[in-house]
Amino acid sequence: MSKLKKSADEAFAKILEFAADESVGEKTRLDLYKWICEMYYGKPGSARAPEGGGIIRTKFEGELDKWSN
């Protein structure tokens, strides 16, 4: 295992330990859990309607395109 991977694993373990510690402020703990989720799942996106309203169309590709028709 590389030194960088080992350090990252140790750091992540410490972050989880810190986030689970009830002596740490609730906002800080929630921020850490949110950050962990965003690192794994990605930040939530939002689709906004075009200026002045309109229709948002979603285009599927590959297997989803076959399924959607």
PDB file of N, CA, C and O in Angstrom:
ATOM      1  N   MET A   1       0.848  -1.174   0.000  1.00  0.00           N
ATOM      2  CA  MET A   1       0.000   0.000   0.000  1.00  0.00           C
ATOM      3  C   MET A   1       0.895   1.239   0.000  1.00  0.00           C
ATOM      4  O   MET A   1       1.859   1.319   0.761  1.00  0.00           O
ATOM      5  N   SER A   2       0.570   2.191  -0.850  1.00  0.00           N
ATOM      6  CA  SER A   2       1.396   3.397  -0.923  1.00  0.00           C
ATOM      7  C   SER A   2       1.238   4.236   0.348  1.00  0.00           C
ATOM      8  O   SER A   2       0.241   4.133   1.063  1.00  0.00           O
ATOM      9  N   LYS A   3       2.227   5.048   0.600  1.00  0.00           N
ATOM     10  CA  LYS A   3       2.176   5.930   1.768  1.00  0.00           C
ATOM     11  C   LYS A   3       0.999   6.897   1.675  1.00  0.00           C
ATOM     12  O   LYS A   3       0.356   7.207   2.678  1.00  0.00           O
ATOM     13  N   LEU A   4       0.724   7.370   0.456  1.00  0.00           N
ATOM     14  CA  LEU A   4      -0.387   8.315   0.278  1.00  0.00           C
ATOM     15  C   LEU A   4      -1.721   7.643   0.594  1.00  0.00           C
ATOM     16  O   LEU A   4      -2.558   8.216   1.291  1.00  0.00           O
ATOM     17  N   LYS A   5      -1.920   6.427   0.080  1.00  0.00           N
ATOM     18  CA  LYS A   5      -3.167   5.689   0.338  1.00  0.00           C
ATOM     19  C   LYS A   5      -3.311   5.417   1.828  1.00  0.00           C
ATOM     20  O   LYS A   5      -4.391   5.579   2.396  1.00  0.00           O
ATOM     21  N   LYS A   6      -2.215   5.001   2.458  1.00  0.00           N
ATOM     22  CA  LYS A   6      -2.248   4.724   3.897  1.00  0.00           C
ATOM     23  C   LYS A   6      -2.608   5.988   4.677  1.00  0.00           C
ATOM     24  O   LYS A   6      -3.423   5.936   5.597  1.00  0.00           O
ATOM     25  N   SER A   7      -2.011   7.108   4.319  1.00  0.00           N
ATOM     26  CA  SER A   7      -2.313   8.378   4.988  1.00  0.00           C
ATOM     27  C   SER A   7      -3.763   8.787   4.786  1.00  0.00           C
ATOM     28  O   SER A   7      -4.415   9.272   5.711  1.00  0.00           O
ATOM     29  N   ALA A   8      -4.266   8.589   3.567  1.00  0.00           N
ATOM     30  CA  ALA A   8      -5.660   8.932   3.280  1.00  0.00           C
ATOM     31  C   ALA A   8      -6.606   8.067   4.095  1.00  0.00           C
ATOM     32  O   ALA A   8      -7.598   8.567   4.626  1.00  0.00           O
ATOM     33  N   ASP A   9      -6.315   6.773   4.203  1.00  0.00           N
ATOM     34  CA  ASP A   9      -7.147   5.877   5.008  1.00  0.00           C
ATOM     35  C   ASP A   9      -7.139   6.289   6.479  1.00  0.00           C
ATOM     36  O   ASP A   9      -8.180   6.287   7.137  1.00  0.00           O
ATOM     37  N   GLU A  10      -5.963   6.642   6.987  1.00  0.00           N
ATOM     38  CA  GLU A  10      -5.855   7.080   8.379  1.00  0.00           C
ATOM     39  C   GLU A  10      -6.599   8.394   8.597  1.00  0.00           C
ATOM     40  O   GLU A  10      -7.277   8.568   9.610  1.00  0.00           O
ATOM     41  N   ALA A  11      -6.473   9.312   7.651  1.00  0.00           N
ATOM     42  CA  ALA A  11      -7.153  10.603   7.768  1.00  0.00           C
ATOM     43  C   ALA A  11      -8.669  10.422   7.745  1.00  0.00           C
ATOM     44  O   ALA A  11      -9.389  11.053   8.518  1.00  0.00           O
ATOM     45  N   PHE A  12      -9.145   9.555   6.852  1.00  0.00           N
ATOM     46  CA  PHE A  12     -10.586   9.315   6.763  1.00  0.00           C
ATOM     47  C   PHE A  12     -11.111   8.703   8.063  1.00  0.00           C
ATOM     48  O   PHE A  12     -12.185   9.072   8.537  1.00  0.00           O
ATOM     49  N   ALA A  13     -10.358   7.775   8.634  1.00  0.00           N
ATOM     50  CA  ALA A  13     -10.752   7.164   9.906  1.00  0.00           C
ATOM     51  C   ALA A  13     -10.843   8.223  11.003  1.00  0.00           C
ATOM     52  O   ALA A  13     -11.764   8.194  11.819  1.00  0.00           O
ATOM     53  N   LYS A  14      -9.894   9.154  11.025  1.00  0.00           N
ATOM     54  CA  LYS A  14      -9.907  10.231  12.022  1.00  0.00           C
ATOM     55  C   LYS A  14     -11.101  11.161  11.811  1.00  0.00           C
ATOM     56  O   LYS A  14     -11.729  11.597  12.776  1.00  0.00           O
ATOM     57  N   ILE A  15     -11.414  11.466  10.545  1.00  0.00           N
ATOM     58  CA  ILE A  15     -12.559  12.323  10.244  1.00  0.00           C
ATOM     59  C   ILE A  15     -13.854  11.669  10.737  1.00  0.00           C
ATOM     60  O   ILE A  15     -14.700  12.328  11.341  1.00  0.00           O
ATOM     61  N   LEU A  16     -13.999  10.360  10.470  1.00  0.00           N
ATOM     62  CA  LEU A  16     -15.190   9.646  10.945  1.00  0.00           C
ATOM     63  C   LEU A  16     -15.255   9.630  12.469  1.00  0.00           C
ATOM     64  O   LEU A  16     -16.324   9.798  13.056  1.00  0.00           O
ATOM     65  N   GLU A  17     -14.119   9.429  13.092  1.00  0.00           N
ATOM     66  CA  GLU A  17     -14.059   9.434  14.559  1.00  0.00           C
ATOM     67  C   GLU A  17     -14.474  10.804  15.096  1.00  0.00           C
ATOM     68  O   GLU A  17     -15.246  10.893  16.051  1.00  0.00           O
ATOM     69  N   PHE A  18     -13.967  11.850  14.491  1.00  0.00           N
ATOM     70  CA  PHE A  18     -14.287  13.224  14.898  1.00  0.00           C
ATOM     71  C   PHE A  18     -15.767  13.507  14.686  1.00  0.00           C
ATOM     72  O   PHE A  18     -16.410  14.114  15.541  1.00  0.00           O
ATOM     73  N   ALA A  19     -16.313  13.071  13.553  1.00  0.00           N
ATOM     74  CA  ALA A  19     -17.723  13.310  13.244  1.00  0.00           C
ATOM     75  C   ALA A  19     -18.651  12.567  14.201  1.00  0.00           C
ATOM     76  O   ALA A  19     -19.762  13.027  14.463  1.00  0.00           O
ATOM     77  N   ALA A  20     -18.213  11.442  14.718  1.00  0.00           N
ATOM     78  CA  ALA A  20     -19.035  10.657  15.628  1.00  0.00           C
ATOM     79  C   ALA A  20     -18.911  11.113  17.088  1.00  0.00           C
ATOM     80  O   ALA A  20     -19.706  10.708  17.936  1.00  0.00           O
ATOM     81  N   ASP A  21     -17.928  11.943  17.371  1.00  0.00           N
ATOM     82  CA  ASP A  21     -17.672  12.403  18.741  1.00  0.00           C
ATOM     83  C   ASP A  21     -18.729  13.425  19.157  1.00  0.00           C
ATOM     84  O   ASP A  21     -18.792  14.521  18.600  1.00  0.00           O
ATOM     85  N   GLU A  22     -19.548  13.069  20.124  1.00  0.00           N
ATOM     86  CA  GLU A  22     -20.642  13.951  20.538  1.00  0.00           C
ATOM     87  C   GLU A  22     -20.163  15.198  21.267  1.00  0.00           C
ATOM     88  O   GLU A  22     -20.951  16.116  21.493  1.00  0.00           O
ATOM     89  N   SER A  23     -18.882  15.248  21.639  1.00  0.00           N
ATOM     90  CA  SER A  23     -18.364  16.467  22.265  1.00  0.00           C
ATOM     91  C   SER A  23     -18.062  17.541  21.213  1.00  0.00           C
ATOM     92  O   SER A  23     -17.854  18.707  21.549  1.00  0.00           O
ATOM     93  N   VAL A  24     -18.039  17.138  19.943  1.00  0.00           N
ATOM     94  CA  VAL A  24     -17.853  18.088  18.838  1.00  0.00           C
ATOM     95  C   VAL A  24     -19.200  18.727  18.550  1.00  0.00           C
ATOM     96  O   VAL A  24     -20.232  18.060  18.630  1.00  0.00           O
ATOM     97  N   GLY A  25     -19.204  19.987  18.221  1.00  0.00           N
ATOM     98  CA  GLY A  25     -20.455  20.691  17.947  1.00  0.00           C
ATOM     99  C   GLY A  25     -21.293  20.004  16.870  1.00  0.00           C
ATOM    100  O   GLY A  25     -20.761  19.442  15.912  1.00  0.00           O
ATOM    101  N   GLU A  26     -22.607  20.061  17.047  1.00  0.00           N
ATOM    102  CA  GLU A  26     -23.504  19.370  16.120  1.00  0.00           C
ATOM    103  C   GLU A  26     -23.348  19.875  14.692  1.00  0.00           C
ATOM    104  O   GLU A  26     -23.346  19.074  13.757  1.00  0.00           O
ATOM    105  N   LYS A  27     -23.217  21.192  14.500  1.00  0.00           N
ATOM    106  CA  LYS A  27     -23.069  21.729  13.148  1.00  0.00           C
ATOM    107  C   LYS A  27     -21.798  21.195  12.487  1.00  0.00           C
ATOM    108  O   LYS A  27     -21.816  20.828  11.312  1.00  0.00           O
ATOM    109  N   THR A  28     -20.711  21.151  13.229  1.00  0.00           N
ATOM    110  CA  THR A  28     -19.458  20.637  12.687  1.00  0.00           C
ATOM    111  C   THR A  28     -19.601  19.168  12.299  1.00  0.00           C
ATOM    112  O   THR A  28     -19.140  18.756  11.234  1.00  0.00           O
ATOM    113  N   ARG A  29     -20.239  18.381  13.160  1.00  0.00           N
ATOM    114  CA  ARG A  29     -20.440  16.963  12.855  1.00  0.00           C
ATOM    115  C   ARG A  29     -21.297  16.793  11.610  1.00  0.00           C
ATOM    116  O   ARG A  29     -20.975  15.977  10.746  1.00  0.00           O
ATOM    117  N   LEU A  30     -22.387  17.552  11.504  1.00  0.00           N
ATOM    118  CA  LEU A  30     -23.250  17.461  10.332  1.00  0.00           C
ATOM    119  C   LEU A  30     -22.516  17.904   9.066  1.00  0.00           C
ATOM    120  O   LEU A  30     -22.678  17.295   8.008  1.00  0.00           O
ATOM    121  N   ASP A  31     -21.713  18.958   9.173  1.00  0.00           N
ATOM    122  CA  ASP A  31     -20.920  19.412   8.020  1.00  0.00           C
ATOM    123  C   ASP A  31     -19.954  18.324   7.552  1.00  0.00           C
ATOM    124  O   ASP A  31     -19.769  18.124   6.351  1.00  0.00           O
ATOM    125  N   LEU A  32     -19.343  17.627   8.504  1.00  0.00           N
ATOM    126  CA  LEU A  32     -18.421  16.542   8.138  1.00  0.00           C
ATOM    127  C   LEU A  32     -19.162  15.411   7.434  1.00  0.00           C
ATOM    128  O   LEU A  32     -18.691  14.900   6.418  1.00  0.00           O
ATOM    129  N   TYR A  33     -20.315  15.016   7.965  1.00  0.00           N
ATOM    130  CA  TYR A  33     -21.087  13.953   7.319  1.00  0.00           C
ATOM    131  C   TYR A  33     -21.554  14.383   5.937  1.00  0.00           C
ATOM    132  O   TYR A  33     -21.540  13.586   4.998  1.00  0.00           O
ATOM    133  N   LYS A  34     -21.969  15.640   5.809  1.00  0.00           N
ATOM    134  CA  LYS A  34     -22.386  16.160   4.498  1.00  0.00           C
ATOM    135  C   LYS A  34     -21.215  16.102   3.524  1.00  0.00           C
ATOM    136  O   LYS A  34     -21.378  15.678   2.380  1.00  0.00           O
ATOM    137  N   TRP A  35     -20.046  16.522   3.968  1.00  0.00           N
ATOM    138  CA  TRP A  35     -18.860  16.516   3.121  1.00  0.00           C
ATOM    139  C   TRP A  35     -18.525  15.094   2.675  1.00  0.00           C
ATOM    140  O   TRP A  35     -18.215  14.858   1.507  1.00  0.00           O
ATOM    141  N   ILE A  36     -18.592  14.153   3.614  1.00  0.00           N
ATOM    142  CA  ILE A  36     -18.299  12.751   3.278  1.00  0.00           C
ATOM    143  C   ILE A  36     -19.273  12.261   2.207  1.00  0.00           C
ATOM    144  O   ILE A  36     -18.854  11.634   1.233  1.00  0.00           O
ATOM    145  N   CYS A  37     -20.556  12.537   2.375  1.00  0.00           N
ATOM    146  CA  CYS A  37     -21.561  12.115   1.388  1.00  0.00           C
ATOM    147  C   CYS A  37     -21.292  12.754   0.027  1.00  0.00           C
ATOM    148  O   CYS A  37     -21.374  12.082  -1.001  1.00  0.00           O
ATOM    149  N   GLU A  38     -20.970  14.051   0.016  1.00  0.00           N
ATOM    150  CA  GLU A  38     -20.706  14.737  -1.253  1.00  0.00           C
ATOM    151  C   GLU A  38     -19.455  14.196  -1.931  1.00  0.00           C
ATOM    152  O   GLU A  38     -19.391  14.144  -3.159  1.00  0.00           O
ATOM    153  N   MET A  39     -18.460  13.794  -1.144  1.00  0.00           N
ATOM    154  CA  MET A  39     -17.247  13.221  -1.730  1.00  0.00           C
ATOM    155  C   MET A  39     -17.564  11.887  -2.402  1.00  0.00           C
ATOM    156  O   MET A  39     -16.970  11.547  -3.425  1.00  0.00           O
ATOM    157  N   TYR A  40     -18.496  11.137  -1.828  1.00  0.00           N
ATOM    158  CA  TYR A  40     -18.822   9.830  -2.387  1.00  0.00           C
ATOM    159  C   TYR A  40     -19.874   9.917  -3.492  1.00  0.00           C
ATOM    160  O   TYR A  40     -19.689   9.362  -4.575  1.00  0.00           O
ATOM    161  N   TYR A  41     -20.987  10.622  -3.212  1.00  0.00           N
ATOM    162  CA  TYR A  41     -22.111  10.667  -4.148  1.00  0.00           C
ATOM    163  C   TYR A  41     -22.056  11.845  -5.116  1.00  0.00           C
ATOM    164  O   TYR A  41     -22.736  11.832  -6.143  1.00  0.00           O
ATOM    165  N   GLY A  42     -21.253  12.865  -4.799  1.00  0.00           N
ATOM    166  CA  GLY A  42     -21.232  14.085  -5.599  1.00  0.00           C
ATOM    167  C   GLY A  42     -22.216  15.092  -5.029  1.00  0.00           C
ATOM    168  O   GLY A  42     -23.136  14.736  -4.293  1.00  0.00           O
ATOM    169  N   LYS A  43     -22.013  16.337  -5.375  1.00  0.00           N
ATOM    170  CA  LYS A  43     -22.914  17.384  -4.885  1.00  0.00           C
ATOM    171  C   LYS A  43     -24.234  17.311  -5.633  1.00  0.00           C
ATOM    172  O   LYS A  43     -24.267  17.008  -6.826  1.00  0.00           O
ATOM    173  N   PRO A  44     -25.319  17.590  -4.927  1.00  0.00           N
ATOM    174  CA  PRO A  44     -26.610  17.569  -5.614  1.00  0.00           C
ATOM    175  C   PRO A  44     -26.682  18.682  -6.654  1.00  0.00           C
ATOM    176  O   PRO A  44     -26.201  19.789  -6.415  1.00  0.00           O
ATOM    177  N   GLY A  45     -27.272  18.394  -7.790  1.00  0.00           N
ATOM    178  CA  GLY A  45     -27.430  19.395  -8.845  1.00  0.00           C
ATOM    179  C   GLY A  45     -28.862  19.866  -8.889  1.00  0.00           C
ATOM    180  O   GLY A  45     -29.739  19.320  -8.219  1.00  0.00           O
ATOM    181  N   SER A  46     -29.076  20.857  -9.663  1.00  0.00           N
ATOM    182  CA  SER A  46     -30.444  21.323  -9.824  1.00  0.00           C
ATOM    183  C   SER A  46     -30.653  21.707 -11.280  1.00  0.00           C
ATOM    184  O   SER A  46     -29.772  22.272 -11.929  1.00  0.00           O
ATOM    185  N   ALA A  47     -31.816  21.393 -11.764  1.00  0.00           N
ATOM    186  CA  ALA A  47     -32.183  21.772 -13.133  1.00  0.00           C
ATOM    187  C   ALA A  47     -33.110  22.975 -13.041  1.00  0.00           C
ATOM    188  O   ALA A  47     -34.162  22.917 -12.405  1.00  0.00           O
ATOM    189  N   ARG A  48     -32.716  24.033 -13.666  1.00  0.00           N
ATOM    190  CA  ARG A  48     -33.538  25.245 -13.640  1.00  0.00           C
ATOM    191  C   ARG A  48     -34.220  25.405 -14.982  1.00  0.00           C
ATOM    192  O   ARG A  48     -33.670  25.066 -16.030  1.00  0.00           O
ATOM    193  N   ALA A  49     -35.427  25.927 -14.922  1.00  0.00           N
ATOM    194  CA  ALA A  49     -36.168  26.189 -16.156  1.00  0.00           C
ATOM    195  C   ALA A  49     -35.486  27.326 -16.914  1.00  0.00           C
ATOM    196  O   ALA A  49     -34.901  28.217 -16.299  1.00  0.00           O
ATOM    197  N   PRO A  50     -35.558  27.299 -18.249  1.00  0.00           N
ATOM    198  CA  PRO A  50     -34.983  28.375 -19.041  1.00  0.00           C
ATOM    199  C   PRO A  50     -35.644  29.716 -18.704  1.00  0.00           C
ATOM    200  O   PRO A  50     -36.760  29.757 -18.187  1.00  0.00           O
ATOM    201  N   GLU A  51     -34.944  30.802 -19.002  1.00  0.00           N
ATOM    202  CA  GLU A  51     -35.491  32.144 -18.773  1.00  0.00           C
ATOM    203  C   GLU A  51     -36.878  32.251 -19.374  1.00  0.00           C
ATOM    204  O   GLU A  51     -37.103  31.829 -20.508  1.00  0.00           O
ATOM    205  N   GLY A  52     -37.799  32.807 -18.626  1.00  0.00           N
ATOM    206  CA  GLY A  52     -39.151  33.019 -19.139  1.00  0.00           C
ATOM    207  C   GLY A  52     -39.978  31.745 -19.212  1.00  0.00           C
ATOM    208  O   GLY A  52     -40.992  31.704 -19.908  1.00  0.00           O
ATOM    209  N   GLY A  53     -39.554  30.702 -18.499  1.00  0.00           N
ATOM    210  CA  GLY A  53     -40.311  29.457 -18.517  1.00  0.00           C
ATOM    211  C   GLY A  53     -39.856  28.578 -19.655  1.00  0.00           C
ATOM    212  O   GLY A  53     -38.791  28.801 -20.232  1.00  0.00           O
ATOM    213  N   GLY A  54     -40.633  27.604 -19.975  1.00  0.00           N
ATOM    214  CA  GLY A  54     -40.277  26.700 -21.061  1.00  0.00           C
ATOM    215  C   GLY A  54     -40.201  25.276 -20.581  1.00  0.00           C
ATOM    216  O   GLY A  54     -40.503  24.975 -19.426  1.00  0.00           O
ATOM    217  N   ILE A  55     -39.807  24.429 -21.451  1.00  0.00           N
ATOM    218  CA  ILE A  55     -39.753  23.000 -21.163  1.00  0.00           C
ATOM    219  C   ILE A  55     -38.304  22.558 -21.068  1.00  0.00           C
ATOM    220  O   ILE A  55     -37.472  22.937 -21.892  1.00  0.00           O
ATOM    221  N   ILE A  56     -38.014  21.767 -20.073  1.00  0.00           N
ATOM    222  CA  ILE A  56     -36.694  21.153 -19.948  1.00  0.00           C
ATOM    223  C   ILE A  56     -36.818  19.742 -20.506  1.00  0.00           C
ATOM    224  O   ILE A  56     -37.654  18.962 -20.052  1.00  0.00           O
ATOM    225  N   ARG A  57     -35.995  19.419 -21.479  1.00  0.00           N
ATOM    226  CA  ARG A  57     -36.026  18.084 -22.072  1.00  0.00           C
ATOM    227  C   ARG A  57     -34.779  17.318 -21.637  1.00  0.00           C
ATOM    228  O   ARG A  57     -33.680  17.868 -21.571  1.00  0.00           O
ATOM    229  N   THR A  58     -34.979  16.051 -21.346  1.00  0.00           N
ATOM    230  CA  THR A  58     -33.871  15.184 -20.965  1.00  0.00           C
ATOM    231  C   THR A  58     -33.624  14.207 -22.090  1.00  0.00           C
ATOM    232  O   THR A  58     -34.555  13.566 -22.577  1.00  0.00           O
ATOM    233  N   LYS A  59     -32.369  14.088 -22.508  1.00  0.00           N
ATOM    234  CA  LYS A  59     -32.014  13.174 -23.583  1.00  0.00           C
ATOM    235  C   LYS A  59     -31.255  11.996 -22.990  1.00  0.00           C
ATOM    236  O   LYS A  59     -30.203  12.170 -22.375  1.00  0.00           O
ATOM    237  N   PHE A  60     -31.794  10.803 -23.178  1.00  0.00           N
ATOM    238  CA  PHE A  60     -31.130   9.592 -22.728  1.00  0.00           C
ATOM    239  C   PHE A  60     -30.243   9.054 -23.842  1.00  0.00           C
ATOM    240  O   PHE A  60     -30.503   9.280 -25.024  1.00  0.00           O
ATOM    241  N   GLU A  61     -29.197   8.344 -23.451  1.00  0.00           N
ATOM    242  CA  GLU A  61     -28.299   7.721 -24.415  1.00  0.00           C
ATOM    243  C   GLU A  61     -28.117   6.258 -24.052  1.00  0.00           C
ATOM    244  O   GLU A  61     -28.364   5.854 -22.916  1.00  0.00           O
ATOM    245  N   GLY A  62     -27.689   5.476 -25.013  1.00  0.00           N
ATOM    246  CA  GLY A  62     -27.379   4.063 -24.771  1.00  0.00           C
ATOM    247  C   GLY A  62     -28.593   3.271 -24.337  1.00  0.00           C
ATOM    248  O   GLY A  62     -29.668   3.410 -24.920  1.00  0.00           O
ATOM    249  N   GLU A  63     -28.435   2.445 -23.324  1.00  0.00           N
ATOM    250  CA  GLU A  63     -29.509   1.561 -22.852  1.00  0.00           C
ATOM    251  C   GLU A  63     -30.707   2.352 -22.341  1.00  0.00           C
ATOM    252  O   GLU A  63     -31.850   1.927 -22.514  1.00  0.00           O
ATOM    253  N   LEU A  64     -30.457   3.492 -21.715  1.00  0.00           N
ATOM    254  CA  LEU A  64     -31.577   4.313 -21.230  1.00  0.00           C
ATOM    255  C   LEU A  64     -32.402   4.856 -22.388  1.00  0.00           C
ATOM    256  O   LEU A  64     -33.620   4.987 -22.266  1.00  0.00           O
ATOM    257  N   ASP A  65     -31.761   5.175 -23.510  1.00  0.00           N
ATOM    258  CA  ASP A  65     -32.491   5.657 -24.677  1.00  0.00           C
ATOM    259  C   ASP A  65     -33.424   4.562 -25.185  1.00  0.00           C
ATOM    260  O   ASP A  65     -34.583   4.828 -25.501  1.00  0.00           O
ATOM    261  N   LYS A  66     -32.917   3.329 -25.263  1.00  0.00           N
ATOM    262  CA  LYS A  66     -33.757   2.214 -25.704  1.00  0.00           C
ATOM    263  C   LYS A  66     -34.933   2.033 -24.759  1.00  0.00           C
ATOM    264  O   LYS A  66     -36.059   1.810 -25.204  1.00  0.00           O
ATOM    265  N   TRP A  67     -34.683   2.127 -23.466  1.00  0.00           N
ATOM    266  CA  TRP A  67     -35.716   1.945 -22.452  1.00  0.00           C
ATOM    267  C   TRP A  67     -36.769   3.046 -22.510  1.00  0.00           C
ATOM    268  O   TRP A  67     -37.953   2.783 -22.295  1.00  0.00           O
ATOM    269  N   SER A  68     -36.349   4.278 -22.799  1.00  0.00           N
ATOM    270  CA  SER A  68     -37.259   5.425 -22.715  1.00  0.00           C
ATOM    271  C   SER A  68     -38.228   5.513 -23.881  1.00  0.00           C
ATOM    272  O   SER A  68     -39.214   6.245 -23.794  1.00  0.00           O
ATOM    273  N   ASN A  69     -37.982   4.790 -24.975  1.00  0.00           N
ATOM    274  CA  ASN A  69     -38.870   4.874 -26.145  1.00  0.00           C
ATOM    275  C   ASN A  69     -39.981   3.864 -26.088  1.00  0.00           C
ATOM    276  O   ASN A  69     -40.810   3.807 -26.995  1.00  0.00           O
TER     277      ASN A  69
END
